[in-house]
């Protein structure tokens, strides 16, 4: 039996009448068909022409959204000495050393959105792979979460730094703000992510790089964007 969809969802999906939209049109459409009672998150999904089974075709990085995500992320820092003080002064929500590692390990404690660690603490933080790995919270030098400059990293994450990463199916899925944002803020945030992903094209990737792009909201429809326009705009 196919799952029955609500009238609201059916109506919202029916509003998507074109095979592809420009980014400003897609933002307007999502706002027009909104029916949820809460402030939905807007997501950008990009299907890439890469094979992530090969290390030289991996697409991964971070980018600071110019207008943030509409909520401040909770940041934890594992460090020692002066780095703990720097992290606290930069606005970290939780700061600790080996005792925090133990808390995460013994209690499966993950009441944070991002975890930063200094390189000297990675020997003990490495034990947390089973807890942090599945949640995507393991500190990583590629995303700037293993660093000696903990203050800068905390500030960037608080300002709206997001990670993009191609998964096993070559999809990149990134939140770009809230539906209540002004259209130009959503457009600028989405354009910033698109530009970062386009610039991250691996040299080993062959053929068409951006295969499809969709903008969606939590309860709204997926609105297809013109992939060719998206890729061209991302190169500027």
N, CA, C and O of each residue as an XYZ file, in Angstrom:
944
protein
N       0.844     -1.208      0.000
C       0.000      0.000      0.000
C       0.874      1.251      0.000
O       1.729      1.402      0.872
N       0.673      2.157     -0.971
C       1.435      3.405     -0.935
C       0.999      4.260      0.243
O      -0.171      4.277      0.624
N       1.965      4.966      0.808
C       1.661      5.780      1.980
C       0.786      6.961      1.567
O       1.073      7.642      0.582
N      -0.275      7.197      2.322
C      -1.179      8.305      2.004
C      -0.529      9.622      2.429
O       0.001      9.731      3.535
N      -0.574     10.613      1.552
C       0.005     11.916      1.917
C      -1.105     12.904      2.225
O      -2.211     12.800      1.695
N      -0.801     13.857      3.081
C      -1.813     14.826      3.490
C      -2.138     15.796      2.365
O      -1.376     15.940      1.409
N      -3.291     16.462      2.495
C      -3.709     17.445      1.489
C      -2.691     18.576      1.386
O      -2.408     19.069      0.294
N      -2.142     18.983      2.534
C      -1.159     20.070      2.545
C       0.082     19.712      1.734
O       0.569     20.508      0.931
N       0.587     18.486      1.963
C       1.782     18.041      1.241
C       1.475     17.926     -0.256
O       2.265     18.360     -1.095
N       0.327     17.342     -0.576
C      -0.062     17.182     -1.987
C      -0.163     18.538     -2.676
O       0.294     18.708     -3.806
N      -0.766     19.500     -1.981
C      -0.934     20.848     -2.542
C       0.433     21.513     -2.767
O       0.667     22.142     -3.799
N       1.331     21.360     -1.776
C       2.669     21.959     -1.874
C       3.449     21.345     -3.034
O       4.105     22.059     -3.793
N       3.378     20.023     -3.168
C       4.096     19.338     -4.254
C       3.529     19.733     -5.626
O       4.268     19.860     -6.602
N       2.212     19.923     -5.679
C       1.563     20.282     -6.940
C       1.989     21.668     -7.421
O       1.878     21.980     -8.607
N       2.480     22.500     -6.491
C       2.908     23.858     -6.848
C       4.230     23.858     -7.620
O       4.579     24.843     -8.271
N       4.965     22.734     -7.538
C       6.235     22.619     -8.283
C       5.890     22.153     -9.695
O       5.739     20.955     -9.938
N       5.767     23.096    -10.619
C       5.263     22.792    -11.965
C       6.349     22.787    -13.041
O       6.113     22.307    -14.150
N       7.527     23.310    -12.730
C       8.593     23.406    -13.736
C       9.671     22.357    -13.485
O       9.873     21.946    -12.342
N      10.365     21.916    -14.530
C      11.439     20.929    -14.322
C      12.643     21.501    -13.590
O      13.406     20.755    -12.975
N      12.824     22.832    -13.648
C      13.960     23.462    -12.957
C      13.652     24.939    -12.700
O      12.978     25.601    -13.489
N      14.163     25.428    -11.581
C      13.931     26.813    -11.161
C      15.263     27.518    -10.918
O      16.271     26.879    -10.616
N      15.251     28.833    -11.054
C      16.395     29.639    -10.611
C      16.315     29.713     -9.091
O      15.233     29.572     -8.523
N      17.442     29.931     -8.432
C      17.477     29.932     -6.971
C      16.480     30.930     -6.343
O      15.770     30.542     -5.415
N      16.392     32.197     -6.803
C      15.419     33.131     -6.200
C      13.974     32.646     -6.336
O      13.160     32.839     -5.433
N      13.663     32.010     -7.480
C      12.308     31.478     -7.703
C      12.011     30.346     -6.716
O      10.915     30.262     -6.162
N      13.000     29.486     -6.507
C      12.826     28.338     -5.612
C      12.563     28.802     -4.180
O      11.712     28.246     -3.486
N      13.303     29.829     -3.744
C      13.107     30.381     -2.392
C      11.691     30.945     -2.266
O      11.001     30.687     -1.279
N      11.262     31.712     -3.267
C       9.905     32.288     -3.251
C       8.842     31.199     -3.192
O       7.864     31.314     -2.453
N       9.038     30.140     -3.975
C       8.056     29.055     -4.022
C       7.926     28.358     -2.667
O       6.815     28.077     -2.216
N       9.062     28.078     -2.016
C       9.014     27.429     -0.696
C       8.262     28.293      0.305
O       7.520     27.777      1.141
N       8.451     29.605      0.224
C       7.744     30.521      1.135
C       6.236     30.537      0.842
O       5.414     30.606      1.755
N       5.896     30.473     -0.442
C       4.477     30.520     -0.836
C       3.696     29.290     -0.369
O       2.538     29.403      0.032
N       4.336     28.109     -0.421
C       3.600     26.870     -0.111
C       3.724     26.453      1.360
O       3.252     25.382      1.743
N       4.343     27.277      2.162
C       4.533     26.941      3.587
C       3.187     26.729      4.281
O       2.270     27.537      4.142
N       3.086     25.639      5.022
C       1.867     25.395      5.801
C       2.182     24.956      7.235
O       1.294     24.963      8.087
N       3.423     24.579      7.508
C       3.794     24.118      8.856
C       3.696     25.258      9.853
O       3.857     26.426      9.496
N       3.432     24.912     11.105
C       3.247     25.917     12.161
C       4.580     26.356     12.793
O       4.612     27.292     13.592
N       5.675     25.675     12.431
C       6.979     26.016     13.011
C       7.889     26.605     11.938
O       7.579     26.554     10.748
N       9.003     27.159     12.370
C       9.955     27.761     11.438
C      10.835     26.667     10.847
O      11.754     26.177     11.502
N      10.548     26.291      9.612
C      11.233     25.160      8.988
C      12.676     25.496      8.599
O      13.021     26.648      8.335
N      13.495     24.458      8.575
C      14.869     24.592      8.077
C      14.857     24.420      6.566
O      14.140     23.573      6.034
N      15.651     25.224      5.884
C      15.797     25.106      4.427
C      17.088     24.350      4.138
O      18.151     24.696      4.655
N      16.985     23.309      3.301
C      18.132     22.455      2.980
C      18.469     22.510      1.498
O      17.594     22.630      0.641
N      19.752     22.420      1.227
C      20.246     22.341     -0.143
C      20.834     20.948     -0.333
O      21.681     20.521      0.451
N      20.392     20.235     -1.370
C      20.913     18.898     -1.654
C      21.492     18.885     -3.061
O      20.818     19.258     -4.021
N      22.739     18.456     -3.179
C      23.416     18.422     -4.478
C      23.883     16.991     -4.772
O      24.566     16.369     -3.958
N      23.501     16.481     -5.951
C      23.997     15.161     -6.384
C      25.213     15.404     -7.278
O      25.119     16.091     -8.295
N      26.353     14.833     -6.888
C      27.606     15.098     -7.597
C      28.045     13.922     -8.471
O      27.735     12.764     -8.191
N      28.766     14.251     -9.520
C      29.320     13.224    -10.403
C      30.678     12.765     -9.914
O      31.680     12.895    -10.617
N      30.708     12.224     -8.698
C      31.953     11.700     -8.124
C      31.704     10.302     -7.579
O      30.563      9.928     -7.307
N      32.758      9.544     -7.422
C      32.672      8.217     -6.805
C      33.429      8.283     -5.487
O      34.658      8.212     -5.458
N      32.678      8.421     -4.391
C      33.314      8.648     -3.080
C      34.019      7.406     -2.528
O      34.623      7.458     -1.456
N      33.943      6.294     -3.259
C      34.725      5.109     -2.827
C      36.212      5.345     -3.057
O      37.062      4.672     -2.475
N      36.510      6.326     -3.928
C      37.908      6.665     -4.215
C      38.297      7.927     -3.434
O      37.631      8.957     -3.538
N      39.354      7.843     -2.670
C      39.786      8.957     -1.818
C      40.027     10.239     -2.609
O      39.788     11.337     -2.105
N      40.506     10.100     -3.859
C      40.812     11.302     -4.642
C      39.563     11.941     -5.279
O      39.662     12.922     -6.016
N      38.378     11.360     -4.975
C      37.131     11.966     -5.457
C      36.230     12.406     -4.304
O      35.058     12.729     -4.499
N      36.799     12.411     -3.110
C      36.022     12.825     -1.935
C      35.804     14.336     -1.973
O      36.727     15.093     -2.272
N      34.604     14.764     -1.674
C      34.285     16.198     -1.597
C      33.890     16.496     -0.161
O      32.887     15.990      0.342
N      34.704     17.334      0.495
C      34.437     17.634      1.903
C      35.066     18.971      2.273
O      36.147     19.311      1.792
N      34.404     19.704      3.107
C      34.960     20.975      3.558
C      33.989     21.706      4.472
O      32.959     21.161      4.870
N      34.325     22.927      4.792
C      33.447     23.750      5.623
C      33.328     25.132      5.001
O      34.190     25.570      4.239
N      32.243     25.800      5.343
C      32.021     27.154      4.852
C      31.206     27.910      5.900
O      30.314     27.343      6.531
N      31.518     29.190      6.079
C      30.759     30.016      7.027
C      29.623     30.693      6.267
O      29.864     31.448      5.324
N      28.389     30.423      6.678
C      27.235     31.040      6.036
C      27.168     32.515      6.430
O      27.235     32.832      7.617
N      27.036     33.430      5.453
C      27.053     34.856      5.772
C      25.955     35.283      6.742
O      26.109     36.262      7.471
N      24.828     34.531      6.747
C      23.712     34.915      7.621
C      23.379     33.847      8.657
O      22.286     33.838      9.224
N      24.338     32.943      8.900
C      24.145     31.934      9.946
C      23.022     30.960      9.627
O      22.519     30.911      8.505
N      22.636     30.179     10.644
C      21.613     29.148     10.466
C      20.302     29.466     11.189
O      19.344     28.696     11.124
N      20.274     30.602     11.873
C      19.059     30.932     12.614
C      19.038     30.356     14.007
O      18.084     30.556     14.758
N      20.086     29.644     14.352
C      20.234     29.154     15.733
C      21.726     29.058     16.022
O      22.526     28.789     15.127
N      22.088     29.281     17.272
C      23.495     29.208     17.646
C      23.834     27.773     18.018
O      23.121     27.136     18.793
N      24.908     27.281     17.470
C      25.312     25.903     17.755
C      25.948     25.801     19.136
O      26.618     26.724     19.600
N      25.724     24.660     19.783
C      26.357     24.360     21.067
C      27.715     23.735     20.775
O      27.811     22.724     20.080
N      28.768     24.355     21.318
C      30.137     23.931     21.003
C      30.860     23.422     22.252
O      30.847     24.080     23.292
N      31.487     22.256     22.146
C      32.310     21.700     23.222
C      33.769     21.700     22.783
O      34.071     21.496     21.607
N      34.656     21.927     23.718
C      36.091     21.964     23.408
C      36.856     21.076     24.385
O      36.672     21.168     25.598
N      37.720     20.210     23.839
C      38.600     19.377     24.660
C      40.017     19.883     24.461
O      40.579     19.773     23.371
N      40.585     20.432     25.510
C      41.922     21.038     25.427
C      42.560     21.023     26.813
O      41.981     20.506     27.768
N      43.767     21.597     26.913
C      44.444     21.702     28.202
C      44.927     23.140     28.409
O      45.042     23.918     27.461
N      45.202     23.466     29.655
C      45.837     24.749     30.003
C      45.176     25.982     29.442
O      43.960     26.147     29.534
N      45.995     26.862     28.851
C      45.511     28.149     28.342
C      44.463     27.999     27.252
O      43.605     28.866     27.091
N      44.527     26.902     26.500
C      43.554     26.697     25.411
C      42.128     26.584     25.976
O      41.163     26.986     25.327
N      42.010     26.038     27.180
C      40.687     25.953     27.805
C      40.142     27.343     28.089
O      38.968     27.624     27.847
N      41.006     28.208     28.604
C      40.610     29.586     28.914
C      40.212     30.327     27.626
O      39.209     31.040     27.593
N      41.015     30.146     26.571
C      40.734     30.794     25.281
C      39.387     30.333     24.731
O      38.621     31.135     24.196
N      39.103     29.037     24.865
C      37.846     28.483     24.357
C      36.652     29.080     25.106
O      35.651     29.470     24.505
N      36.786     29.141     26.430
C      35.701     29.694     27.255
C      35.452     31.159     26.913
O      34.304     31.590     26.809
N      36.522     31.916     26.741
C      36.388     33.346     26.436
C      35.789     33.575     25.042
O      35.148     34.596     24.790
N      36.009     32.606     24.139
C      35.476     32.722     22.766
C      34.003     32.335     22.689
O      33.352     32.530     21.663
N      33.476     31.775     23.808
C      32.045     31.449     23.838
C      31.704     29.980     23.785
O      30.551     29.625     23.540
N      32.703     29.094     24.014
C      32.411     27.654     24.022
C      31.439     27.334     25.156
O      31.532     27.910     26.240
N      30.505     26.410     24.901
C      29.490     26.069     25.906
C      30.011     25.066     26.929
O      29.626     25.111     28.098
N      30.885     24.162     26.493
C      31.486     23.170     27.387
C      32.983     23.129     27.117
O      33.409     23.054     25.965
N      33.770     23.178     28.170
C      35.226     23.137     28.027
C      35.776     22.147     29.041
O      35.391     22.173     30.210
N      36.679     21.268     28.597
C      37.263     20.314     29.527
C      38.461     19.613     28.921
O      38.884     19.913     27.805
N      38.999     18.667     29.685
C      40.144     17.889     29.241
C      39.778     16.420     29.227
O      38.764     16.024     28.651
N      40.623     15.608     29.873
C      40.377     14.160     29.864
C      39.075     13.785     30.562
O      38.460     12.770     30.234
N      38.650     14.614     31.536
C      37.386     14.303     32.237
C      36.195     14.385     31.280
O      35.211     13.665     31.447
N      36.289     15.271     30.272
C      35.205     15.356     29.283
C      35.219     14.136     28.368
O      34.166     13.631     27.978
N      36.414     13.668     28.032
C      36.539     12.450     27.219
C      35.870     11.288     27.950
O      35.126     10.512     27.349
N      36.142     11.172     29.258
C      35.543     10.102     30.062
C      34.029     10.208     30.107
O      33.325      9.202     30.012
N      33.529     11.430     30.252
C      32.077     11.657     30.320
C      31.407     11.211     29.014
O      30.365     10.557     29.033
N      32.021     11.574     27.883
C      31.472     11.186     26.577
C      31.506      9.669     26.424
O      30.551      9.057     25.944
N      32.632      9.070     26.845
C      32.825      7.620     26.685
C      31.892      6.808     27.591
O      31.266      5.846     27.147
N      31.809      7.205     28.857
C      31.030      6.421     29.836
C      29.537      6.685     29.785
O      28.728      5.785     30.011
N      29.172      7.946     29.480
C      27.747      8.305     29.531
C      27.123      8.475     28.143
O      25.940      8.795     28.027
N      27.931      8.256     27.078
C      27.449      8.526     25.717
C      26.924      9.954     25.603
O      25.935     10.218     24.918
N      27.607     10.866     26.289
C      27.156     12.265     26.366
C      27.521     13.007     25.083
O      28.693     13.105     24.718
N      26.495     13.527     24.407
C      26.739     14.294     23.170
C      25.777     15.485     23.088
O      25.146     15.707     22.055
N      25.669     16.243     24.173
C      24.764     17.402     24.190
C      25.415     18.630     23.546
O      25.399     19.722     24.113
N      25.984     18.434     22.361
C      26.622     19.544     21.658
C      26.488     19.306     20.157
O      26.287     18.176     19.711
N      26.601     20.389     19.381
C      26.480     20.302     17.918
C      27.834     20.176     17.235
O      27.925     19.727     16.092
N      28.887     20.577     17.948
C      30.241     20.504     17.369
C      31.241     20.279     18.494
O      31.073     20.793     19.600
N      32.283     19.504     18.201
C      33.343     19.238     19.181
C      34.687     19.621     18.576
O      35.055     19.158     17.497
N      35.405     20.470     19.288
C      36.733     20.915     18.863
C      37.756     20.303     19.812
O      37.519     20.236     21.018
N      38.881     19.859     19.284
C      39.951     19.317     20.130
C      41.299     19.849     19.648
O      41.495     20.092     18.457
N      42.215     20.024     20.584
C      43.572     20.432     20.215
C      44.346     19.169     19.799
O      44.032     18.075     20.270
N      45.353     19.309     18.922
C      46.091     18.134     18.433
C      46.661     17.256     19.549
O      46.680     16.031     19.427
N      47.126     17.884     20.638
C      47.729     17.098     21.726
C      46.704     16.233     22.467
O      47.082     15.307     23.184
N      45.405     16.532     22.296
C      44.368     15.750     22.983
C      43.790     14.645     22.087
O      42.978     13.841     22.545
N      44.202     14.602     20.818
C      43.592     13.643     19.900
C      43.914     12.185     20.235
O      43.189     11.272     19.840
N      45.013     11.982     20.972
C      45.347     10.607     21.372
C      44.229     10.026     22.252
O      43.845      8.867     22.093
N      43.713     10.846     23.182
C      42.630     10.363     24.048
C      41.264     10.514     23.368
O      40.375      9.687     23.572
N      41.094     11.577     22.557
C      39.824     11.791     21.863
C      39.580     10.672     20.851
O      38.435     10.332     20.555
N      40.673     10.099     20.321
C      40.564      8.997     19.365
C      39.764      7.812     19.892
O      39.215      7.035     19.111
N      39.697      7.672     21.223
C      38.934      6.568     21.823
C      37.429      6.746     21.647
O      36.662      5.813     21.883
N      37.008      7.934     21.238
C      35.573      8.252     21.195
C      34.920      7.976     19.845
O      33.768      8.347     19.621
N      35.662      7.322     18.942
C      35.150      7.068     17.596
C      33.780      6.418     17.555
O      32.933      6.802     16.748
N      33.552      5.427     18.428
C      32.281      4.689     18.406
C      31.109      5.569     18.821
O      29.994      5.401     18.327
N      31.364      6.504     19.727
C      30.292      7.387     20.199
C      30.076      8.555     19.233
O      28.945      8.879     18.871
N      31.194      9.181     18.823
C      31.099     10.401     18.020
C      30.968     10.154     16.519
O      30.318     10.924     15.812
N      31.593      9.073     16.035
C      31.603      8.786     14.597
C      30.223      8.746     13.957
O      29.973      9.460     12.986
N      29.304      7.904     14.499
C      27.969      7.803     13.886
C      27.186      9.117     13.891
O      26.294      9.311     13.066
N      27.515     10.010     14.812
C      26.814     11.294     14.894
C      27.508     12.404     14.106
O      27.039     13.542     14.074
N      28.628     12.060     13.472
C      29.361     13.055     12.695
C      30.012     14.127     13.549
O      30.203     15.257     13.099
N      30.359     13.770     14.799
C      30.903     14.753     15.744
C      32.398     14.603     16.003
O      32.969     15.356     16.792
N      33.031     13.641     15.349
C      34.462     13.415     15.595
C      35.285     14.594     15.069
O      35.150     14.970     13.905
N      36.133     15.176     15.916
C      36.988     16.280     15.446
C      37.858     15.834     14.278
O      38.331     14.699     14.238
N      38.065     16.754     13.318
C      38.806     16.407     12.107
C      39.573     17.635     11.621
O      38.995     18.716     11.515
N      40.874     17.484     11.323
C      41.652     18.641     10.861
C      41.073     19.273      9.586
O      41.189     20.482      9.383
N      40.440     18.439      8.715
C      39.898     18.943      7.446
C      38.737     19.904      7.657
O      38.473     20.762      6.815
N      38.050     19.760      8.778
C      36.910     20.652      9.027
C      37.261     21.732     10.068
O      36.395     22.476     10.528
N      38.536     21.795     10.420
C      38.977     22.842     11.346
C      38.629     22.594     12.790
O      38.724     23.503     13.615
N      38.219     21.355     13.121
C      37.846     21.052     14.502
C      38.964     20.360     15.275
O      38.798     20.040     16.453
N      40.102     20.127     14.619
C      41.340     19.767     15.330
C      42.289     20.933     15.065
O      42.795     21.095     13.955
N      42.523     21.733     16.085
C      43.271     22.974     15.868
C      43.889     23.490     17.169
O      43.406     23.186     18.260
N      44.958     24.270     17.040
C      45.538     24.938     18.212
C      44.855     26.289     18.433
O      44.910     26.844     19.531
N      44.202     26.824     17.371
C      43.498     28.107     17.495
C      42.037     27.839     17.823
O      41.149     28.036     16.994
N      41.806     27.383     19.058
C      40.441     26.993     19.438
C      39.485     28.190     19.443
O      38.306     28.037     19.124
N      39.973     29.359     19.796
C      39.113     30.550     19.860
C      38.516     30.862     18.487
O      37.317     31.113     18.368
N      39.358     30.846     17.453
C      38.875     31.141     16.094
C      37.866     30.095     15.639
O      36.863     30.423     15.005
N      38.136     28.833     15.968
C      37.243     27.745     15.558
C      35.881     27.859     16.243
O      34.842     27.663     15.612
N      35.896     28.175     17.534
C      34.637     28.363     18.275
C      33.824     29.494     17.652
O      32.625     29.347     17.412
N      34.481     30.618     17.392
C      33.784     31.792     16.833
C      33.185     31.496     15.462
O      32.069     31.921     15.164
N      33.935     30.757     14.618
C      33.441     30.413     13.277
C      32.192     29.540     13.354
O      31.215     29.776     12.643
N      32.231     28.534     14.220
C      31.080     27.628     14.348
C      29.874     28.393     14.890
O      28.751     28.208     14.420
N      30.111     29.244     15.872
C      29.022     30.051     16.443
C      28.443     31.008     15.393
O      27.258     31.338     15.434
N      29.288     31.448     14.453
C      28.851     32.411     13.429
C      28.063     31.732     12.307
O      27.456     32.410     11.478
N      28.071     30.407     12.277
C      27.306     29.706     11.249
C      28.138     28.893     10.289
O      27.790     28.772      9.115
N      29.245     28.328     10.773
C      30.061     27.464      9.917
C      29.366     26.113      9.764
O      28.959     25.500     10.751
N      29.235     25.656      8.524
C      28.609     24.354      8.278
C      29.593     23.469      7.511
O      30.480     23.954      6.808
N      29.410     22.171      7.669
C      30.247     21.206      6.954
C      29.472     20.654      5.769
O      28.274     20.393      5.875
N      30.146     20.476      4.651
C      29.531     19.762      3.528
C      30.392     18.545      3.229
O      31.619     18.596      3.310
N      29.731     17.461      2.887
C      30.468     16.209      2.654
C      29.644     15.296      1.756
O      28.468     15.052      2.028
N      30.247     14.797      0.702
C      29.553     13.862     -0.185
C      29.443     12.511      0.516
O      30.442     11.963      0.983
N      28.221     11.978      0.588
C      28.035     10.691      1.261
C      28.254      9.532      0.275
O      28.732      9.742     -0.840
N      27.902      8.312      0.694
C      28.151      7.126     -0.128
C      27.413      7.173     -1.465
O      27.839      6.561     -2.445
N      26.293      7.915     -1.491
C      25.509      8.005     -2.732
C      25.847      9.272     -3.520
O      25.134      9.645     -4.452
N      26.954      9.933     -3.129
C      27.444     11.154     -3.786
C      26.523     12.358     -3.602
O      26.515     13.283     -4.414
N      25.748     12.326     -2.520
C      24.878     13.464     -2.200
C      25.548     14.361     -1.166
O      26.166     13.878     -0.217
N      25.419     15.671     -1.360
C      25.851     16.652     -0.359
C      24.571     17.315      0.169
O      23.774     17.851     -0.601
N      24.393     17.267      1.470
C      23.152     17.752      2.082
C      23.517     18.786      3.147
O      24.149     18.444      4.146
N      23.126     20.047      2.946
C      23.557     21.125      3.847
C      22.381     22.048      4.202
O      21.652     22.478      3.308
N      22.186     22.358      5.493
C      21.168     23.355      5.861
C      21.668     24.754      5.513
O      22.847     25.060      5.693
N      20.761     25.608      5.011
C      21.199     26.949      4.612
C      20.403     28.070      5.305
O      20.482     29.231      4.902
N      19.639     27.715      6.347
C      18.925     28.750      7.091
C      17.505     28.340      7.430
O      17.132     27.175      7.295
N      16.717     29.311      7.872
C      15.321     29.080      8.241
C      14.400     29.723      7.207
O      14.761     30.707      6.561
N      13.206     29.152      7.060
C      12.260     29.660      6.065
C      11.819     31.093      6.379
O      11.362     31.813      5.491
N      11.956     31.501      7.629
C      11.577     32.866      8.022
C      12.617     33.909      7.593
O      12.356     35.111      7.644
N      13.801     33.438      7.167
C      14.840     34.383      6.714
C      14.314     35.197      5.526
O      13.477     34.719      4.760
N      14.807     36.415      5.382
C      14.510     37.211      4.191
C      15.027     36.456      2.972
O      16.071     35.809      3.056
N      14.317     36.521      1.825
C      14.740     35.760      0.641
C      16.204     35.968      0.273
O      16.911     35.015     -0.057
N      16.661     37.241      0.332
C      18.054     37.498     -0.079
C      19.061     36.818      0.840
O      20.160     36.481      0.400
N      18.708     36.607      2.118
C      19.626     35.921      3.048
C      19.721     34.431      2.716
O      20.805     33.848      2.747
N      18.571     33.817      2.397
C      18.585     32.400      2.009
C      19.343     32.216      0.700
O      20.104     31.262      0.540
N      19.128     33.138     -0.233
C      19.814     33.057     -1.529
C      21.325     33.173     -1.336
O      22.094     32.419     -1.932
N      21.741     34.122     -0.502
C      23.181     34.319     -0.284
C      23.809     33.132      0.444
O      24.913     32.708      0.104
N      23.108     32.595      1.446
C      23.620     31.415      2.156
C      23.758     30.223      1.210
O      24.783     29.541      1.199
N      22.703     29.980      0.410
C      22.720     28.844     -0.516
C      23.815     29.037     -1.573
O      24.514     28.087     -1.925
N      23.958     30.250     -2.070
C      24.987     30.540     -3.086
C      26.384     30.324     -2.523
O      27.282     29.883     -3.240
N      26.572     30.633     -1.237
C      27.866     30.452     -0.587
C      28.227     28.966     -0.525
O      29.370     28.587     -0.782
N      27.247     28.131     -0.182
C      27.478     26.677     -0.131
C      27.761     26.140     -1.531
O      28.692     25.358     -1.725
N      26.958     26.561     -2.503
C      27.142     26.109     -3.885
C      28.552     26.449     -4.377
O      29.229     25.612     -4.975
N      28.985     27.685     -4.120
C      30.323     28.111     -4.539
C      31.410     27.262     -3.923
O      32.376     26.898     -4.593
N      31.255     26.940     -2.633
C      32.267     26.127     -1.938
C      32.333     24.719     -2.522
O      33.419     24.172     -2.718
N      31.159     24.132     -2.800
C      31.125     22.768     -3.353
C      31.703     22.753     -4.771
O      32.453     21.843     -5.122
N      31.362     23.747     -5.581
C      31.883     23.826     -6.952
C      33.409     23.959     -6.938
O      34.106     23.323     -7.728
N      33.910     24.791     -6.031
C      35.371     24.982     -5.948
C      36.082     23.748     -5.393
O      37.297     23.613     -5.536
N      35.329     22.851     -4.763
C      35.923     21.635     -4.189
C      35.953     20.474     -5.183
O      36.266     19.344     -4.808
N      35.631     20.746     -6.437
C      35.601     19.666     -7.436
C      36.957     18.963     -7.502
O      37.971     19.610     -7.763
N      36.988     17.651     -7.271
C      38.271     16.933     -7.310
C      38.804     16.852     -8.742
O      38.031     16.735     -9.693
N      40.111     16.915     -8.885
C      40.734     16.819    -10.208
C      40.410     15.476    -10.866
O      40.354     15.373    -12.091
N      40.196     14.443    -10.032
C      39.947     13.096    -10.566
C      38.502     12.902    -11.041
O      38.197     11.902    -11.692
N      37.616     13.842    -10.723
C      36.207     13.710    -11.122
C      36.069     13.923    -12.622
O      36.535     14.925    -13.164
N      35.425     12.974    -13.282
C      35.252     13.047    -14.741
C      33.778     13.281    -15.082
O      32.888     12.901    -14.321
N      33.534     13.909    -16.233
C      32.158     14.118    -16.685
C      31.470     15.244    -15.936
O      32.116     16.139    -15.390
N      30.150     15.181    -15.921
C      29.352     16.243    -15.307
C      29.524     16.212    -13.790
O      29.335     15.170    -13.163
N      29.881     17.346    -13.205
C      30.146     17.394    -11.751
C      28.856     17.600    -10.957
O      28.552     16.808    -10.065
N      28.089     18.657    -11.270
C      26.823     18.901    -10.564
C      25.706     18.236    -11.363
O      25.305     18.745    -12.410
N      25.206     17.113    -10.881
C      24.188     16.365    -11.623
C      22.785     16.890    -11.349
O      21.974     16.999    -12.269
N      22.492     17.214    -10.101
C      21.189     17.801     -9.786
C      21.294     18.571     -8.479
O      22.151     18.290     -7.640
N      20.401     19.554     -8.320
C      20.374     20.383     -7.111
C      18.919     20.578     -6.708
O      18.070     20.878     -7.548
N      18.637     20.406     -5.427
C      17.268     20.572     -4.934
C      17.271     21.448     -3.690
O      18.115     21.289     -2.809
N      16.325     22.371     -3.626
C      16.120     23.188     -2.427
C      14.820     22.729     -1.797
O      13.805     22.596     -2.481
N      14.847     22.488     -0.497
C      13.633     22.003      0.174
C      13.536     22.601      1.570
O      14.508     23.132      2.106
N      12.336     22.502      2.148
C      12.162     22.891      3.549
C      11.680     21.649      4.297
O      11.280     20.666      3.673
N      11.714     21.689      5.619
C      11.420     20.507      6.441
C      10.130     19.807      6.020
O      10.114     18.590      5.836
N       9.053     20.568      5.869
C       7.755     19.989      5.518
C       7.360     20.269      4.067
O       6.362     19.742      3.576
N       8.146     21.096      3.389
C       7.787     21.508      2.040
C       8.285     20.560      0.963
O       8.933     19.558      1.265
N       7.986     20.873     -0.291
C       8.411     20.026     -1.402
C       9.877     20.251     -1.747
O      10.487     21.223     -1.300
N      10.434     19.354     -2.540
C      11.775     19.561     -3.081
C      11.642     20.336     -4.380
O      10.931     19.908     -5.290
N      12.314     21.462     -4.473
C      12.224     22.292     -5.677
C      13.523     22.128     -6.469
O      14.589     22.502     -5.981
N      13.451     21.572     -7.690
C      14.674     21.365     -8.480
C      15.245     22.682     -8.992
O      14.510     23.545     -9.472
N      16.556     22.825     -8.886
C      17.227     24.009     -9.427
C      17.899     23.645    -10.741
O      18.191     22.477    -10.999
N      18.140     24.641    -11.558
C      18.837     24.412    -12.826
C      20.313     24.149    -12.528
O      21.054     25.060    -12.161
N      20.730     22.890    -12.691
C      22.094     22.482    -12.305
C      23.170     23.231    -13.089
O      24.221     23.563    -12.541
N      22.913     23.496    -14.359
C      23.910     24.194    -15.189
C      24.119     25.622    -14.697
O      25.250     26.101    -14.617
N      23.000     26.306    -14.364
C      23.091     27.680    -13.846
C      23.791     27.675    -12.496
O      24.622     28.538    -12.210
N      23.443     26.686    -11.664
C      24.041     26.563    -10.327
C      25.549     26.397    -10.439
O      26.304     27.078     -9.744
N      25.995     25.490    -11.316
C      27.432     25.235    -11.438
C      28.157     26.471    -11.978
O      29.242     26.816    -11.509
N      27.553     27.128    -12.961
C      28.179     28.329    -13.533
C      28.277     29.450    -12.502
O      29.290     30.145    -12.429
N      27.210     29.625    -11.699
C      27.205     30.684    -10.688
C      28.210     30.400     -9.579
O      28.784     31.320     -8.996
N      28.415     29.122     -9.298
C      29.344     28.738     -8.237
C      30.793     28.967     -8.569
O      31.644     28.945     -7.680
N      31.097     29.192     -9.859
C      32.479     29.391    -10.277
C      32.933     30.843    -10.120
O      34.123     31.140    -10.227
N      31.978     31.750     -9.864
C      32.325     33.169     -9.746
C      32.779     33.502     -8.342
O      33.112     34.652     -8.057
